C-alpha cells in the first residue's frame, strides 16, 4: 500500500514539474534556490518558482496569472490534507543547492501521522521533486 502511495506521489510530483517546464521554458544552466523574506525563490528562464517554509509553491510566468502548487495526501474515509496544513518542522537550503522541507502530514484529529521529507532540486527544467514518506502509526479504525 505504501509503495502505491509513493508511486502515485512521484507521478503527481513529476506532473507538476512538467507543468512548470511547459509554462516557463528551460534554462541551459540550473539556477539555485535563494532565501527571501517570505521563504525561498528559484529563478527560471521566464519566471520564478517560490516556496514557503510550509511547502506552498507558486509558479509565476511572465505576463501570466500565478499558479499555486500544493501537494496533498488522500487517506482514510475520504479525507485529504494539504501539505501546508500539516506540521512543518524545517525548511533548509542544503549546501548542494537542494531546498529540503521536513514535517508531518496528518495533523488533524483522527489521522494517522505521516512524516515527509521533500527535496526540491534545481535542474535545467525548473525543480525536481523528491518526496519520501514514512507512516508513523496505523490509521485509526473508523466504523461506517
TIMI-2910 file (N, C-alpha, C, CB; in pm, 1 decimal, decimal comma, always signed):
<rs>
+----------+----------+----------+----------+----------+----------+----------+----------+----------+----------+----------+----------+------+
!      n_x !      n_y !      n_z !     ca_x !     ca_y !     ca_z !      c_x !      c_y !      c_z !     cb_x !     cb_y !     cb_z ! resn !
+----------+----------+----------+----------+----------+----------+----------+----------+----------+----------+----------+----------+------+
!    +82,5 !   -119,1 !     +0,0 !     +0,0 !     +0,0 !     +0,0 !    +87,3 !   +126,2 !     +0,0 !    -94,0 !     -0,5 !   +121,2 !  Unk !
!   +193,4 !   +124,6 !    +81,2 !   +280,9 !   +242,0 !    +89,1 !   +353,8 !   +263,5 !    -43,7 !   +382,9 !   +225,9 !   +204,2 !  Unk !
!   +391,7 !   +152,6 !   -112,1 !   +458,1 !   +166,4 !   -241,5 !   +366,3 !   +230,9 !   -343,1 !   +505,0 !    +30,8 !   -292,5 !  Unk !
!   +237,2 !   +194,8 !   -339,5 !   +140,9 !   +255,0 !   -431,3 !   +131,3 !   +404,1 !   -407,2 !     +3,2 !   +189,9 !   -416,1 !  Unk !
!   +127,6 !   +445,2 !   -281,3 !   +120,3 !   +587,9 !   -249,6 !   +244,4 !   +660,9 !   -298,1 !   +102,8 !   +608,6 !    -99,1 !  Unk !
!   +362,7 !   +598,6 !   -275,9 !   +486,5 !   +662,5 !   -320,5 !   +485,3 !   +681,1 !   -471,7 !   +609,0 !   +579,5 !   -277,9 !  Unk !
!   +442,8 !   +575,7 !   -542,7 !   +439,3 !   +583,7 !   -688,5 !   +342,1 !   +691,1 !   -734,0 !   +400,7 !   +448,6 !   -749,1 !  Unk !
!   +226,1 !   +698,7 !   -669,3 !   +126,1 !   +799,5 !   -704,1 !   +180,1 !   +940,0 !   -678,0 !     -3,8 !   +776,5 !   -624,3 !  Unk !
!   +245,7 !   +958,8 !   -563,7 !   +300,0 !  +1090,2 !   -531,5 !   +414,5 !  +1127,3 !   -624,9 !   +347,5 !  +1093,7 !   -386,7 !  Unk !
!   +497,8 !  +1028,7 !   -662,0 !   +605,3 !  +1057,9 !   -756,9 !   +547,3 !  +1101,7 !   -890,4 !   +696,2 !   +935,0 !   -776,0 !  Unk !
!   +443,1 !  +1032,7 !   -934,8 !   +378,3 !  +1067,3 !  -1060,8 !   +320,2 !  +1208,3 !  -1053,9 !   +268,0 !   +965,5 !  -1094,6 !  Unk !
!   +253,9 !  +1240,1 !   -942,1 !   +194,8 !  +1372,1 !   -924,0 !   +303,1 !  +1479,9 !   -924,1 !   +114,3 !  +1377,4 !   -793,2 !  Unk !
!   +413,3 !  +1453,1 !   -853,8 !   +523,0 !  +1549,3 !   -848,4 !   +582,0 !  +1571,2 !   -987,2 !   +631,9 !  +1501,5 !   -751,1 !  Unk !
!   +598,3 !  +1462,3 !  -1061,6 !   +652,2 !  +1474,8 !  -1197,3 !   +558,5 !  +1557,5 !  -1284,9 !   +674,5 !  +1335,6 !  -1259,7 !  Unk !
!   +428,2 !  +1537,4 !  -1269,5 !   +330,9 !  +1613,7 !  -1348,1 !   +340,1 !  +1762,6 !  -1316,3 !   +188,3 !  +1562,7 !  -1321,4 !  Unk !
!   +358,0 !  +1796,5 !  -1189,7 !   +370,2 !  +1937,2 !  -1152,3 !   +492,5 !  +2001,3 !  -1217,8 !   +378,7 !  +1951,0 !  -1000,0 !  Unk !
!   +601,9 !  +1929,8 !  -1219,1 !   +723,0 !  +1987,4 !  -1276,3 !   +713,2 !  +1996,6 !  -1428,1 !   +845,0 !  +1904,8 !  -1236,6 !  Unk !
!   +640,5 !  +1906,5 !  -1491,7 !   +617,9 !  +1917,9 !  -1635,7 !   +538,3 !  +2043,9 !  -1664,7 !   +544,3 !  +1793,4 !  -1690,6 !  Unk !
!   +437,5 !  +2071,7 !  -1581,4 !   +359,7 !  +2194,5 !  -1596,7 !   +451,0 !  +2315,5 !  -1584,1 !   +246,4 !  +2201,3 !  -1492,2 !  Unk !
!   +538,0 !  +2314,6 !  -1485,2 !   +630,6 !  +2425,5 !  -1466,6 !   +724,1 !  +2441,4 !  -1584,7 !   +710,6 !  +2406,1 !  -1340,4 !  Unk !
!   +772,9 !  +2332,5 !  -1638,0 !   +862,0 !  +2336,1 !  -1752,5 !   +790,5 !  +2393,1 !  -1874,8 !   +915,8 !  +2196,2 !  -1782,5 !  Unk !
!   +670,2 !  +2344,7 !  -1898,8 !   +595,2 !  +2391,1 !  -2015,1 !   +562,2 !  +2539,7 !  -2003,2 !   +466,6 !  +2309,6 !  -2031,6 !  Unk !
!   +531,9 !  +2584,3 !  -1882,0 !   +492,3 !  +2723,5 !  -1862,8 !   +610,3 !  +2820,1 !  -1871,6 !   +423,9 !  +2739,1 !  -1729,3 !  Unk !
!   +726,4 !  +2777,1 !  -1826,4 !   +836,7 !  +2871,7 !  -1813,4 !   +956,6 !  +2843,6 !  -1902,1 !   +881,3 !  +2874,5 !  -1673,9 !  Unk !
!   +960,4 !  +2733,4 !  -1969,9 !  +1074,7 !  +2701,6 !  -2054,5 !  +1193,1 !  +2655,2 !  -1972,9 !  +1113,4 !  +2821,3 !  -2137,7 !  Unk !
!  +1300,6 !  +2619,5 !  -2039,7 !  +1417,6 !  +2564,5 !  -1971,8 !  +1535,9 !  +2659,5 !  -1978,7 !  +1455,4 !  +2430,2 !  -2032,2 !  Unk !
!  +1613,1 !  +2661,4 !  -1872,8 !  +1741,4 !  +2730,7 !  -1870,1 !  +1847,4 !  +2632,6 !  -1916,5 !  +1774,1 !  +2786,9 !  -1727,4 !  Unk !
!  +1952,9 !  +2679,1 !  -1974,9 !  +2063,7 !  +2591,0 !  -2009,9 !  +2137,6 !  +2548,2 !  -1883,5 !  +2160,4 !  +2660,8 !  -2108,4 !  Unk !
!  +2141,9 !  +2636,4 !  -1785,1 !  +2210,8 !  +2608,7 !  -1660,0 !  +2111,3 !  +2626,4 !  -1546,2 !  +2334,8 !  +2701,8 !  -1641,4 !  Unk !
!  +2102,8 !  +2528,1 !  -1455,3 !  +2008,2 !  +2543,6 !  -1345,5 !  +2047,8 !  +2658,8 !  -1253,2 !  +1998,4 !  +2414,0 !  -1265,9 !  Unk !
!  +1948,4 !  +2732,8 !  -1207,3 !  +1975,1 !  +2836,6 !  -1109,3 !  +1967,2 !  +2772,5 !   -970,7 !  +1874,1 !  +2956,3 !  -1123,4 !  Unk !
!  +1988,2 !  +2851,4 !   -868,9 !  +1987,2 !  +2799,2 !   -732,3 !  +1875,1 !  +2864,4 !   -652,5 !  +2123,3 !  +2823,1 !   -663,3 !  Unk !
!  +1823,3 !  +2791,9 !   -554,8 !  +1726,4 !  +2848,8 !   -462,0 !  +1795,4 !  +2959,5 !   -383,9 !  +1667,9 !  +2739,9 !   -366,1 !  Unk !
!  +1720,0 !  +3062,7 !   -350,2 !  +1772,8 !  +3167,4 !   -261,7 !  +1667,5 !  +3199,7 !   -158,3 !  +1813,2 !  +3295,6 !   -341,5 !  Unk !
!  +1713,1 !  +3233,0 !    -38,5 !  +1622,2 !  +3268,5 !    +70,1 !  +1567,0 !  +3408,7 !    +46,1 !  +1694,0 !  +3260,4 !   +207,6 !  Unk !
!  +1437,4 !  +3427,2 !    +78,6 !  +1372,4 !  +3557,9 !    +70,6 !  +1301,6 !  +3582,7 !   +203,7 !  +1271,2 !  +3565,1 !    -50,5 !  Unk !
!  +1242,1 !  +3700,2 !   +219,3 !  +1168,9 !  +3731,3 !   +342,0 !  +1050,1 !  +3638,7 !   +363,3 !  +1121,6 !  +3874,9 !   +339,3 !  Unk !
!   +991,3 !  +3588,3 !   +254,1 !   +870,4 !  +3505,8 !   +265,9 !   +895,9 !  +3356,8 !   +242,6 !   +766,5 !  +3554,2 !   +168,2 !  Unk !
!  +1021,6 !  +3317,0 !   +224,4 !  +1050,8 !  +3176,0 !   +201,4 !  +1171,5 !  +3158,6 !   +111,9 !   +930,9 !  +3106,4 !   +140,5 !  Unk !
!  +1149,0 !  +3098,1 !     -5,9 !  +1257,6 !  +3067,1 !    -97,2 !  +1212,3 !  +3093,0 !   -240,5 !  +1304,0 !  +2920,6 !    -79,8 !  Unk !
!  +1309,3 !  +3121,5 !   -328,6 !  +1277,1 !  +3152,5 !   -467,2 !  +1378,4 !  +3086,3 !   -559,7 !  +1274,2 !  +3305,1 !   -490,1 !  Unk !
!  +1326,9 !  +3033,4 !   -671,7 !  +1409,7 !  +2974,0 !   -775,8 !  +1381,5 !  +3050,1 !   -905,1 !  +1381,2 !  +2819,6 !   -792,0 !  Unk !
!  +1483,4 !  +3116,4 !   -960,5 !  +1467,8 !  +3190,5 !  -1086,3 !  +1468,2 !  +3091,6 !  -1202,2 !  +1581,2 !  +3297,0 !  -1104,0 !  Unk !
!  +1370,7 !  +3107,0 !  -1293,1 !  +1359,5 !  +3022,3 !  -1411,8 !  +1376,6 !  +3109,1 !  -1535,6 !  +1222,6 !  +2947,1 !  -1415,1 !  Unk !
!  +1382,4 !  +3047,8 !  -1652,0 !  +1407,5 !  +3121,6 !  -1776,4 !  +1305,7 !  +3233,0 !  -1799,0 !  +1405,7 !  +3026,2 !  -1895,1 !  Unk !
!  +1177,4 !  +3205,2 !  -1771,8 !  +1073,2 !  +3305,1 !  -1797,1 !   +981,8 !  +3323,5 !  -1676,8 !   +990,7 !  +3265,4 !  -1918,5 !  Unk !
!  +1038,9 !  +3322,0 !  -1557,2 !   +957,3 !  +3343,1 !  -1438,9 !  +1026,8 !  +3293,5 !  -1313,9 !   +823,9 !  +3274,5 !  -1454,4 !  Unk !
!   +946,8 !  +3268,1 !  -1210,3 !  +1002,5 !  +3222,0 !  -1082,7 !   +913,2 !  +3115,4 !  -1020,9 !  +1019,8 !  +3340,0 !   -985,1 !  Unk !
!   +974,6 !  +3033,7 !   -936,8 !   +904,2 !  +2937,8 !   -852,6 !   +937,1 !  +2975,5 !   -709,8 !   +944,8 !  +2788,4 !   -884,8 !  Unk !
!   +835,3 !  +3001,9 !   -628,8 !   +858,2 !  +3035,1 !   -488,8 !   +800,6 !  +2924,9 !   -401,5 !   +795,4 !  +3172,3 !   -452,9 !  Unk !
!   +857,1 !  +2911,3 !   -282,8 !   +812,4 !  +2809,0 !   -188,9 !   +825,9 !  +2865,3 !    -48,7 !   +894,2 !  +2676,5 !   -204,8 !  Unk !
!   +719,2 !  +2854,7 !    +31,6 !   +731,1 !  +2898,6 !   +170,4 !   +775,2 !  +2780,4 !   +256,5 !   +596,4 !  +2957,9 !   +222,1 !  Unk !
!   +798,6 !  +2804,3 !   +384,4 !   +850,7 !  +2700,1 !   +473,0 !   +752,2 !  +2586,4 !   +496,0 !   +888,9 !  +2760,2 !   +605,2 !  Unk !
!   +624,8 !  +2604,5 !   +463,4 !   +524,1 !  +2500,2 !   +481,7 !   +502,5 !  +2417,1 !   +355,4 !   +393,0 !  +2562,3 !   +524,6 !  Unk !
!   +566,7 !  +2454,2 !   +244,8 !   +556,2 !  +2376,2 !   +123,1 !   +459,8 !  +2429,4 !    +19,2 !   +517,5 !  +2241,2 !   +157,2 !  Unk !
!   +403,4 !  +2545,9 !    +41,6 !   +314,8 !  +2606,8 !    -58,8 !   +401,5 !  +2669,5 !   -166,7 !   +219,3 !  +2713,9 !     +5,7 !  Unk !
!   +381,3 !  +2625,5 !   -291,2 !   +461,2 !  +2673,6 !   -403,0 !   +376,0 !  +2758,1 !   -496,6 !   +524,0 !  +2556,2 !   -479,1 !  Unk !
!   +438,3 !  +2860,2 !   -554,9 !   +371,1 !  +2944,7 !   -652,1 !   +461,2 !  +2959,3 !   -773,7 !   +335,9 !  +3083,5 !   -591,5 !  Unk !
!   +404,9 !  +2931,4 !   -889,0 !   +474,9 !  +2942,1 !  -1016,3 !   +427,8 !  +3070,9 !  -1081,9 !   +448,6 !  +2816,9 !  -1108,6 !  Unk !
!   +521,9 !  +3159,6 !  -1111,9 !   +489,1 !  +3287,2 !  -1175,6 !   +561,5 !  +3296,1 !  -1309,3 !   +527,3 !  +3407,3 !  -1084,0 !  Unk !
!   +484,3 !  +3292,9 !  -1415,9 !   +540,0 !  +3307,0 !  -1551,0 !   +518,5 !  +3450,1 !  -1597,0 !   +474,2 !  +3205,8 !  -1651,0 !  Unk !
!   +604,8 !  +3494,4 !  -1687,0 !   +591,3 !  +3630,2 !  -1739,7 !   +451,4 !  +3652,4 !  -1795,4 !   +696,5 !  +3656,8 !  -1848,6 !  Unk !
!   +389,0 !  +3762,3 !  -1758,2 !   +259,3 !  +3804,6 !  -1811,8 !   +148,5 !  +3699,5 !  -1797,0 !   +274,7 !  +3839,7 !  -1956,9 !  Unk !
!   +158,3 !  +3611,8 !  -1697,4 !    +56,9 !  +3509,1 !  -1673,4 !    +11,6 !  +3516,8 !  -1528,1 !   +111,9 !  +3366,9 !  -1706,7 !  Unk !
!   -109,9 !  +3473,4 !  -1499,6 !   -152,2 !  +3468,1 !  -1359,4 !    -68,0 !  +3365,2 !  -1283,7 !   -303,5 !  +3433,1 !  -1348,8 !  Unk !
!    -51,2 !  +3386,7 !  -1155,7 !    +24,5 !  +3293,4 !  -1072,5 !    -49,4 !  +3160,3 !  -1061,7 !    +48,8 !  +3353,1 !   -932,2 !  Unk !
!    +26,2 !  +3052,2 !  -1056,9 !    -28,5 !  +2917,7 !  -1042,3 !    +20,7 !  +2861,7 !   -910,1 !    +12,6 !  +2825,4 !  -1161,7 !  Unk !
!    -72,2 !  +2833,2 !   -818,7 !    -35,3 !  +2779,8 !   -689,0 !    -29,8 !  +2627,3 !   -696,2 !   -134,9 !  +2826,2 !   -580,4 !  Unk !
!    +78,8 !  +2569,6 !   -645,5 !   +100,0 !  +2425,1 !   -646,3 !   +102,7 !  +2375,6 !   -502,0 !   +232,3 !  +2387,8 !   -720,8 !  Unk !
!    +16,7 !  +2279,6 !   -470,3 !    +10,2 !  +2227,5 !   -334,2 !     +0,8 !  +2075,9 !   -339,3 !   -110,2 !  +2287,5 !   -256,9 !  Unk !
!    +86,7 !  +2007,6 !   -265,2 !    +78,2 !  +1862,9 !   -254,0 !    -27,9 !  +1827,9 !   -150,7 !   +215,6 !  +1801,4 !   -215,7 !  Unk !
!    -95,4 !  +1715,1 !   -173,1 !   -194,3 !  +1670,3 !    -74,6 !   -185,0 !  +1519,9 !    -57,2 !   -337,2 !  +1710,8 !   -117,1 !  Unk !
!   -235,3 !  +1472,7 !    +55,2 !   -237,2 !  +1330,9 !    +89,6 !   -382,0 !  +1290,2 !   +107,9 !   -152,9 !  +1301,2 !   +218,4 !  Unk !
!   -425,4 !  +1188,4 !    +32,0 !   -561,9 !  +1137,1 !    +40,1 !   -556,7 !  +1010,2 !   +122,8 !   -623,4 !  +1110,5 !   -102,5 !  Unk !
!   -640,0 !   +999,8 !   +225,5 !   -633,0 !   +882,3 !   +311,9 !   -765,9 !   +858,6 !   +382,5 !   -520,6 !   +898,2 !   +414,7 !  Unk !
!   -773,7 !   +742,1 !   +447,2 !   -886,8 !   +711,2 !   +534,2 !  -1021,1 !   +719,9 !   +465,7 !   -886,4 !   +802,1 !   +650,5 !  Unk !
!  -1118,3 !   +767,2 !   +540,2 !  -1256,9 !   +775,7 !   +494,4 !  -1278,4 !   +905,9 !   +417,6 !  -1355,0 !   +766,5 !   +614,1 !  Unk !
!  -1221,8 !   +912,6 !   +298,1 !  -1238,2 !  +1028,2 !   +209,2 !  -1185,7 !  +1157,5 !   +271,0 !  -1384,5 !  +1045,3 !   +172,9 !  Unk !
!  -1071,8 !  +1148,7 !   +336,4 !  -1006,6 !  +1266,5 !   +392,7 !   -886,9 !  +1301,6 !   +307,1 !   -964,0 !  +1242,6 !   +539,8 !  Unk !
!   -863,8 !  +1429,2 !   +289,1 !   -738,6 !  +1471,0 !   +227,1 !   -684,7 !  +1588,7 !   +304,9 !   -758,2 !  +1507,4 !    +77,1 !  Unk !
!   -553,7 !  +1599,2 !   +304,9 !   -488,6 !  +1707,9 !   +376,6 !   -380,2 !  +1766,2 !   +287,9 !   -429,6 !  +1659,2 !   +511,8 !  Unk !
!   -374,3 !  +1896,8 !   +281,7 !   -268,9 !  +1961,7 !   +205,1 !   -143,0 !  +1966,4 !   +290,3 !   -311,4 !  +2104,5 !   +160,2 !  Unk !
!    -30,9 !  +1968,8 !   +223,9 !    +96,1 !  +1974,6 !   +294,9 !   +105,8 !  +2099,6 !   +383,4 !   +211,7 !  +1971,9 !   +195,3 !  Unk !
!    +68,9 !  +2218,5 !   +335,9 !    +80,5 !  +2336,6 !   +421,8 !     -6,2 !  +2331,6 !   +548,2 !    +44,6 !  +2458,4 !   +342,9 !  Unk !
!   -112,3 !  +2250,3 !   +549,9 !   -196,5 !  +2241,6 !   +669,9 !   -139,2 !  +2145,1 !   +772,5 !   -337,6 !  +2198,6 !   +632,5 !  Unk !
!    -35,2 !  +2071,7 !   +735,4 !    +31,0 !  +1980,8 !   +828,9 !   +122,3 !  +2058,2 !   +922,6 !   +111,1 !  +1873,7 !   +753,1 !  Unk !
!   +212,2 !  +1987,8 !   +984,0 !   +306,5 !  +2049,4 !  +1076,9 !   +443,6 !  +2055,5 !  +1011,3 !   +312,8 !  +1970,8 !  +1211,1 !  Unk !
!   +491,5 !  +2175,9 !   +981,9 !   +622,6 !  +2195,2 !   +921,6 !   +728,7 !  +2194,7 !  +1030,9 !   +627,7 !  +2327,3 !   +840,6 !  Unk !
!   +831,2 !  +2110,6 !  +1015,2 !   +938,3 !  +2103,6 !  +1114,2 !  +1059,9 !  +2185,6 !  +1073,3 !   +979,0 !  +1959,8 !  +1136,4 !  Unk !
!  +1092,7 !  +2183,1 !   +942,8 !  +1207,7 !  +2261,5 !   +897,8 !  +1201,7 !  +2284,4 !   +747,2 !  +1339,2 !  +2191,2 !   +935,5 !  Unk !
!  +1264,3 !  +2392,7 !   +706,1 !  +1284,2 !  +2425,6 !   +564,9 !  +1425,9 !  +2480,7 !   +556,1 !  +1175,3 !  +2530,1 !   +510,4 !  Unk !
!  +1514,0 !  +2407,0 !   +489,6 !  +1654,9 !  +2446,1 !   +485,7 !  +1711,3 !  +2438,1 !   +344,5 !  +1736,8 !  +2358,1 !   +579,4 !  Unk !
!  +1804,3 !  +2529,3 !   +317,3 !  +1881,8 !  +2523,6 !   +193,9 !  +2006,4 !  +2442,1 !   +223,2 !  +1918,1 !  +2667,3 !   +140,7 !  Unk !
!  +2020,6 !  +2328,6 !   +155,4 !  +2135,9 !  +2241,6 !   +174,6 !  +2255,5 !  +2297,2 !    +96,9 !  +2103,6 !  +2096,4 !   +129,5 !  Unk !
!  +2375,0 !  +2254,1 !   +132,8 !  +2497,1 !  +2300,9 !    +66,6 !  +2499,2 !  +2266,0 !    -82,0 !  +2619,3 !  +2241,4 !   +134,7 !  Unk !
!  +2429,5 !  +2157,8 !   -121,1 !  +2427,0 !  +2116,2 !   -261,7 !  +2319,5 !  +2187,6 !   -342,5 !  +2405,6 !  +1967,0 !   -270,8 !  Unk !
!  +2253,3 !  +2288,8 !   -284,3 !  +2153,8 !  +2367,7 !   -355,9 !  +2011,5 !  +2316,4 !   -345,4 !  +2190,7 !  +2374,8 !   -497,4 !  Unk !
!  +1991,3 !  +2208,7 !   -272,9 !  +1859,1 !  +2149,2 !   -257,2 !  +1782,5 !  +2221,9 !   -147,1 !  +1870,3 !  +1998,3 !   -225,3 !  Unk !
!  +1655,1 !  +2250,8 !   -172,3 !  +1565,8 !  +2303,1 !    -69,1 !  +1497,4 !  +2182,6 !     -5,7 !  +1460,3 !  +2406,2 !   -128,3 !  Unk !
!  +1517,5 !  +2160,6 !   +124,0 !  +1461,9 !  +2044,3 !   +194,6 !  +1354,4 !  +2089,1 !   +293,5 !  +1573,9 !  +1966,3 !   +268,4 !  Unk !
!  +1235,0 !  +2030,2 !   +277,5 !  +1123,0 !  +2054,9 !   +367,5 !  +1095,0 !  +1925,8 !   +445,0 !   +995,5 !  +2102,9 !   +288,5 !  Unk !
!  +1081,8 !  +1936,0 !   +575,7 !  +1054,2 !  +1820,3 !   +660,6 !   +936,3 !  +1854,0 !   +749,8 !  +1179,1 !  +1780,5 !   +745,6 !  Unk !
!   +844,0 !  +1759,4 !   +766,1 !   +729,6 !  +1783,5 !   +852,8 !   +639,5 !  +1662,5 !   +864,3 !   +650,6 !  +1900,5 !   +802,5 !  Unk !
!   +517,4 !  +1686,7 !   +912,0 !   +417,7 !  +1581,7 !   +931,7 !   +290,3 !  +1615,2 !   +856,8 !   +388,1 !  +1562,1 !  +1080,7 !  Unk !
!   +238,7 !  +1516,8 !   +784,1 !   +103,8 !  +1522,4 !   +731,0 !    +17,1 !  +1449,2 !   +830,8 !    +93,5 !  +1459,8 !   +586,5 !  Unk !
!   -109,9 !  +1476,3 !   +833,3 !   -198,6 !  +1407,3 !   +926,3 !   -205,4 !  +1478,9 !  +1058,7 !   -153,2 !  +1264,7 !   +947,3 !  Unk !
!   -208,5 !  +1609,4 !  +1053,3 !   -208,8 !  +1688,7 !  +1175,7 !   -346,9 !  +1696,0 !  +1239,7 !   -158,5 !  +1828,1 !  +1147,0 !  Unk !
!   -451,3 !  +1660,6 !  +1163,9 !   -585,2 !  +1672,9 !  +1222,2 !   -621,0 !  +1550,0 !  +1305,4 !   -689,5 !  +1693,6 !  +1112,0 !  Unk !
!   -711,5 !  +1568,3 !  +1397,6 !   -753,6 !  +1461,8 !  +1488,8 !   -810,7 !  +1343,6 !  +1410,4 !   -858,1 !  +1514,9 !  +1589,3 !  Unk !
!   -771,4 !  +1222,8 !  +1450,3 !   -820,4 !  +1102,3 !  +1385,7 !   -740,0 !  +1059,6 !  +1264,9 !   -960,4 !  +1121,6 !  +1345,6 !  Unk !
!   -635,0 !  +1132,3 !  +1233,1 !   -550,0 !  +1097,3 !  +1119,4 !   -422,5 !  +1029,9 !  +1168,1 !   -516,1 !  +1222,4 !  +1036,0 !  Unk !
!   -379,0 !   +930,4 !  +1093,2 !   -250,1 !   +867,8 !  +1122,8 !   -140,6 !   +958,6 !  +1069,6 !   -239,9 !   +724,3 !  +1060,1 !  Unk !
!    -44,7 !   +997,9 !  +1152,6 !    +59,0 !  +1089,8 !  +1104,9 !   +153,6 !  +1023,1 !  +1006,3 !   +138,2 !  +1144,8 !  +1222,1 !  Unk !
!   +197,5 !  +1100,7 !   +908,1 !   +293,3 !  +1057,3 !   +807,0 !   +403,8 !  +1161,6 !   +801,7 !   +225,1 !  +1038,5 !   +666,1 !  Unk !
!   +526,9 !  +1118,0 !   +826,1 !   +640,9 !  +1209,3 !   +817,3 !   +681,3 !  +1221,0 !   +670,5 !   +761,4 !  +1159,4 !   +905,5 !  Unk !
!   +711,7 !  +1342,8 !   +627,6 !   +757,7 !  +1362,5 !   +490,4 !   +891,4 !  +1436,1 !   +489,8 !   +652,7 !  +1440,8 !   +408,4 !  Unk !
!   +970,4 !  +1404,4 !   +390,0 !  +1089,4 !  +1480,5 !   +356,2 !  +1078,0 !  +1510,1 !   +207,4 !  +1223,5 !  +1402,3 !   +391,9 !  Unk !
!  +1069,2 !  +1636,9 !   +173,4 !  +1056,5 !  +1678,2 !    +34,0 !  +1180,4 !  +1757,1 !     -3,9 !   +927,4 !  +1762,4 !    +11,1 !  Unk !
!  +1250,9 !  +1707,5 !   -106,2 !  +1366,2 !  +1778,0 !   -160,1 !  +1327,4 !  +1840,2 !   -293,5 !  +1487,8 !  +1682,7 !   -176,3 !  Unk !
!  +1351,3 !  +1968,7 !   -308,0 !  +1327,4 !  +2041,4 !   -433,1 !  +1464,5 !  +2071,9 !   -492,0 !  +1242,4 !  +2174,3 !   -409,9 !  Unk !
!  +1499,4 !  +1995,8 !   -595,6 !  +1633,3 !  +2000,2 !   -653,6 !  +1632,2 !  +2087,3 !   -778,8 !  +1683,6 !  +1857,6 !   -686,9 !  Unk !
!  +1709,8 !  +2197,2 !   -781,0 !  +1715,7 !  +2280,1 !   -902,5 !  +1767,6 !  +2197,8 !  -1020,2 !  +1806,1 !  +2404,4 !   -879,9 !  Unk !
!  +1706,5 !  +2218,7 !  -1136,2 !  +1751,5 !  +2149,7 !  -1257,8 !  +1735,5 !  +2245,2 !  -1375,3 !  +1670,8 !  +2016,8 !  -1282,0 !  Unk !
!  +1783,8 !  +2205,0 !  -1489,5 !  +1772,0 !  +2288,3 !  -1609,4 !  +1625,8 !  +2309,3 !  -1646,5 !  +1847,6 !  +2224,7 !  -1726,9 !  Unk !
!  +1537,4 !  +2217,3 !  -1607,3 !  +1395,5 !  +2227,0 !  -1640,0 !  +1314,4 !  +2303,3 !  -1535,3 !  +1338,3 !  +2089,2 !  -1656,6 !  Unk !
!  +1371,1 !  +2332,2 !  -1420,2 !  +1298,8 !  +2400,1 !  -1312,3 !  +1339,5 !  +2343,4 !  -1178,6 !  +1147,1 !  +2387,5 !  -1331,0 !  Unk !
!  +1258,6 !  +2249,7 !  -1126,3 !  +1290,6 !  +2184,2 !   -999,7 !  +1237,9 !  +2041,8 !  -1002,6 !  +1231,1 !  +2262,3 !   -879,6 !  Unk !
!  +1321,5 !  +1950,2 !   -960,7 !  +1281,3 !  +1810,5 !   -948,6 !  +1236,1 !  +1788,6 !   -804,8 !  +1398,4 !  +1712,5 !   -987,8 !  Unk !
!  +1121,4 !  +1724,0 !   -786,9 !  +1066,7 !  +1699,1 !   -653,7 !  +1095,2 !  +1555,3 !   -614,5 !   +914,5 !  +1728,1 !   -649,2 !  Unk !
!  +1156,5 !  +1538,4 !   -498,5 !  +1180,0 !  +1405,4 !   -441,4 !  +1108,1 !  +1401,2 !   -307,5 !  +1334,7 !  +1374,5 !   -425,0 !  Unk !
!  +1011,6 !  +1310,4 !   -296,1 !   +926,9 !  +1305,0 !   -177,2 !   +937,7 !  +1167,7 !   -112,9 !   +779,7 !  +1337,0 !   -212,5 !  Unk !
!   +979,7 !  +1164,4 !    +13,2 !   +987,3 !  +1040,4 !    +90,4 !   +883,9 !  +1047,2 !   +201,7 !  +1131,0 !  +1017,7 !   +148,4 !  Unk !
!   +809,2 !   +938,5 !   +219,7 !   +704,5 !   +931,7 !   +321,2 !   +731,1 !   +817,2 !   +417,1 !   +566,6 !   +915,6 !   +256,2 !  Unk !
!   +694,7 !   +837,3 !   +543,6 !   +706,5 !   +732,2 !   +643,9 !   +582,5 !   +736,7 !   +732,2 !   +836,9 !   +748,5 !   +728,9 !  Unk !
!   +505,0 !   +626,7 !   +731,0 !   +387,3 !   +618,1 !   +818,1 !   +435,5 !   +597,7 !   +961,5 !   +291,2 !   +501,2 !   +773,6 !  Unk !
!   +388,4 !   +680,6 !  +1053,9 !   +431,3 !   +673,0 !  +1192,6 !   +337,0 !   +590,5 !  +1278,7 !   +443,9 !   +811,0 !  +1249,7 !  Unk !
!   +217,7 !   +562,3 !  +1227,1 !   +120,0 !   +481,8 !  +1300,9 !    +20,5 !   +424,9 !  +1202,3 !    +47,6 !   +565,8 !  +1410,4 !  Unk !
!    -51,8 !   +322,8 !  +1246,0 !   -159,0 !   +269,5 !  +1162,4 !   -275,7 !   +366,8 !  +1165,1 !   -203,3 !   +128,1 !  +1210,5 !  Unk !
!   -349,0 !   +375,6 !  +1053,2 !   -465,8 !   +464,3 !  +1053,2 !   -567,7 !   +417,4 !  +1155,5 !   -529,9 !   +470,5 !   +913,5 !  Unk !
!   -637,0 !   +509,7 !  +1221,7 !   -739,8 !   +469,6 !  +1317,9 !   -853,9 !   +398,7 !  +1248,5 !   -792,5 !   +590,7 !  +1394,2 !  Unk !
!   -912,8 !   +299,9 !  +1316,2 !  -1025,5 !   +226,5 !  +1261,0 !  -1150,7 !   +313,0 !  +1271,8 !  -1045,1 !    +90,7 !  +1334,0 !  Unk !
!  -1224,2 !   +323,4 !  +1163,8 !  -1348,1 !   +402,4 !  +1163,7 !  -1464,4 !   +310,9 !  +1135,6 !  -1342,7 !   +516,9 !  +1059,2 !  Unk !
!  -1567,7 !   +321,1 !  +1214,0 !  -1691,0 !   +245,4 !  +1190,9 !  -1777,3 !   +322,0 !  +1092,8 !  -1768,0 !   +219,9 !  +1324,0 !  Unk !
!  -1828,2 !   +250,8 !   +994,5 !  -1911,2 !   +318,0 !   +894,0 !  -2053,8 !   +329,6 !   +941,0 !  -1906,5 !   +243,8 !   +761,3 !  Unk !
+----------+----------+----------+----------+----------+----------+----------+----------+----------+----------+----------+----------+------+
</rs>
